[in-house]
């Protein structure tokens, strides 16, 4: 089949500008073939090249004594957790596919992130989801929400990995463009980690796993443009997942890694064979020759262009040694999977693609990849007018509620605060028996097998805060994630991030992005939590309106003794309740202001890295000494909401008495950070007080557990059962009618 001639219109259709096409002509010294144009198009797309973000990402702290991989250099990040073990984790986005095909978009997002984990030799132990949607009052939003949750749940359940937490946010800004960020975590022996590198001249290159189809072609390009009314026509750019095949792929892959049969392995995610061949070659300082006709396909008359760009799922590229080839093929065939030699490693710096004996593409791989010769841009910046304008709003100018019980009820029923049980009850949260704290607490905790250690995981970001103050909002995202894992008793170790923004060519969007990355870097340095890698997702817009800027933080912490882990719920009647930190009553940009005052404005809370670090250290010490029974970070909804949530776990009431000069609504619903609610046996107060003084963290006894009501001063008095019913029923009531 003859390839189309490359024309200016075709270049434009492939998302390449004049400057980039001129650079292609310079690199090749000739006009590209149609297949080569497709290769450059996907590899230089924003999704693969990070061309508008890499200059900023390089400013982040990307190294540390515990890191085993450099950020962005491997399929996923890896952290040394001691005992000869590594924690391998990463977060990525599948936003655009989920907007068009919510079920498959979310399912293949889970599948892709799992492959990133096990291609490095780690068995996946858990997944996390960070999801953002529009208002549940809109039928189409409910349809997308339902599809995303079912897609993620079905894939993970069939694969056999627990989905144990995350966050779900509902804001009008995400109505036309949901955010579907998925995180996975696995454990491996440090000695068995495998790199995604090609090396060794004449070493065979295999494609393993499923057959290649036309699904997902130009998925990377699709993810690098704004959603529009025409986006639904691009459904072929959404991949189709098969979790049962992926489970087989997992077992075969871990078997060849354990037996040290492979030189390197890379998942075929965005850009498929194109991405894996070029990136593996570039890392190894070599090239590859591949015969595209040898790729197992499941559709007739597929062209070299289609095969190179297909993003069909459950496939990987493996570089073997001649002496291990037969055993690798035997193992994959034993598991019912393809393992076909499609080429070899060469010493020349070239990717050479053959079909029907003819060269279809011949490109130096280093000119295609992120960190190599791919374009790098710094875009124009302009501070949005709304930042200063909205920050000047005084929340105390609003009239106080006449009924604080009613105000608390409304907050507990607000979808951002209400229980997410409707979501996580669709996930298997206990498969593999390693989960010791599941969804619903501040952080999830898994047991590290053959070790006393545990790992705590949390994902966090308040996009509304980043919209109002990008740098400060990103600082809060890192600190909130760190405080959440500390509330389980863990020391924060490192982060992965998923940076969701609008069109980078919009100066206001790019300003927000730069500021948010800067704030994230500051917080990570202050808390000693380096960035292991992650994902940038631009072009999250619909009808010219961008989503809230959402730099989602995935934080992992280490608990030295998992048996001492904490949860956020009161455990016993008669315990004392205390507040760690100071309540400054900051209502700006709060959930209270949004729900009760119908206002998104005000200065977001201040944040002190020193206070956050001291609070984290105190929580870790309190956990090690087994002095407290629970710890809960105060965040959305403030003190009153956090106290109610503490009561819900075991249906235990609390009576709270606080002396404060704050206005009542600021006391109850302000979202100052860091503030932690702890409960403990009365006899342990002196030891707790001694540690709080050591770490210079304010400690205030505010009440005791017991009874069946939540009572706060003379402002709130409600049966815990009634509050819990509101909290638990809010989202199910919205989801009673769904149009599939």
Buried (B, 14 or more C-beta within 10 A) or exposed (E): EEBEEBEEEBBEEBBBEEEBBEBBEEBBEEEBBBBBBBBBBBBBBBBBBBBBBBBBBEEBBBEBEBBBBEBBBBBBBBBBBBEEBBBBBBBBBBBBBBBBBBBBBBBBBBBBBBBBBBBBBBBBBBBBBBBBBBBBEBEEBBBBBBBBBBBBBBBBBBBBBBBBBBBBBBBEBBBBBBBBBBBBBBBBBBEBBBBBBBBBEEBBBBBBBBBBBBBBBBBBBBBBBBBBEEBEEBEBBBBBBBBEBBBBBBBBBBBBBEEEBBBBBBBBBBBBBBBBBBBBBBBBEBBBBBBBBBBBBEBEEBBBBBBBBBBBBBBBBBBBBEEBBEBBBEBBEEBEBBBBBBBBBBEEBBBBBBBEEEEBBBBBBBBBBBBBBBBBBEBEBEEBEEBEEBBEBEBBEBEEBEEBBEBBBBBBBBBBBBBBBBBBEBBBBEBBEBBBBBBBBBBBBBBBEEBBBBBBBBBBBBBBBBBBBBBBBBBBBBBBBBBBBBBBBBBBBBBBBBBBBBBBEBBBBBBBBBBBBBBBBBBBBBBBBBBBBBBBBBBBBBEEEBBBBBBBBBBBBBBBEBEBBBBBBBBBBEBBBBBBBEBBBBBBBBBBBBBBBEBBBBBBBBBBBEBBBBBBBBBBBBBBEBBBBBBBBBBBBBBBBBBBBBBBBBEBBBBBEBEBEBBBBBBBBBBBBBBBBBBBBEEBBEBBEEBBEEBEBBBBBBBBBBBEBBBBBEBBEBBBEBBBEBBBBBBEEBBEEEEE
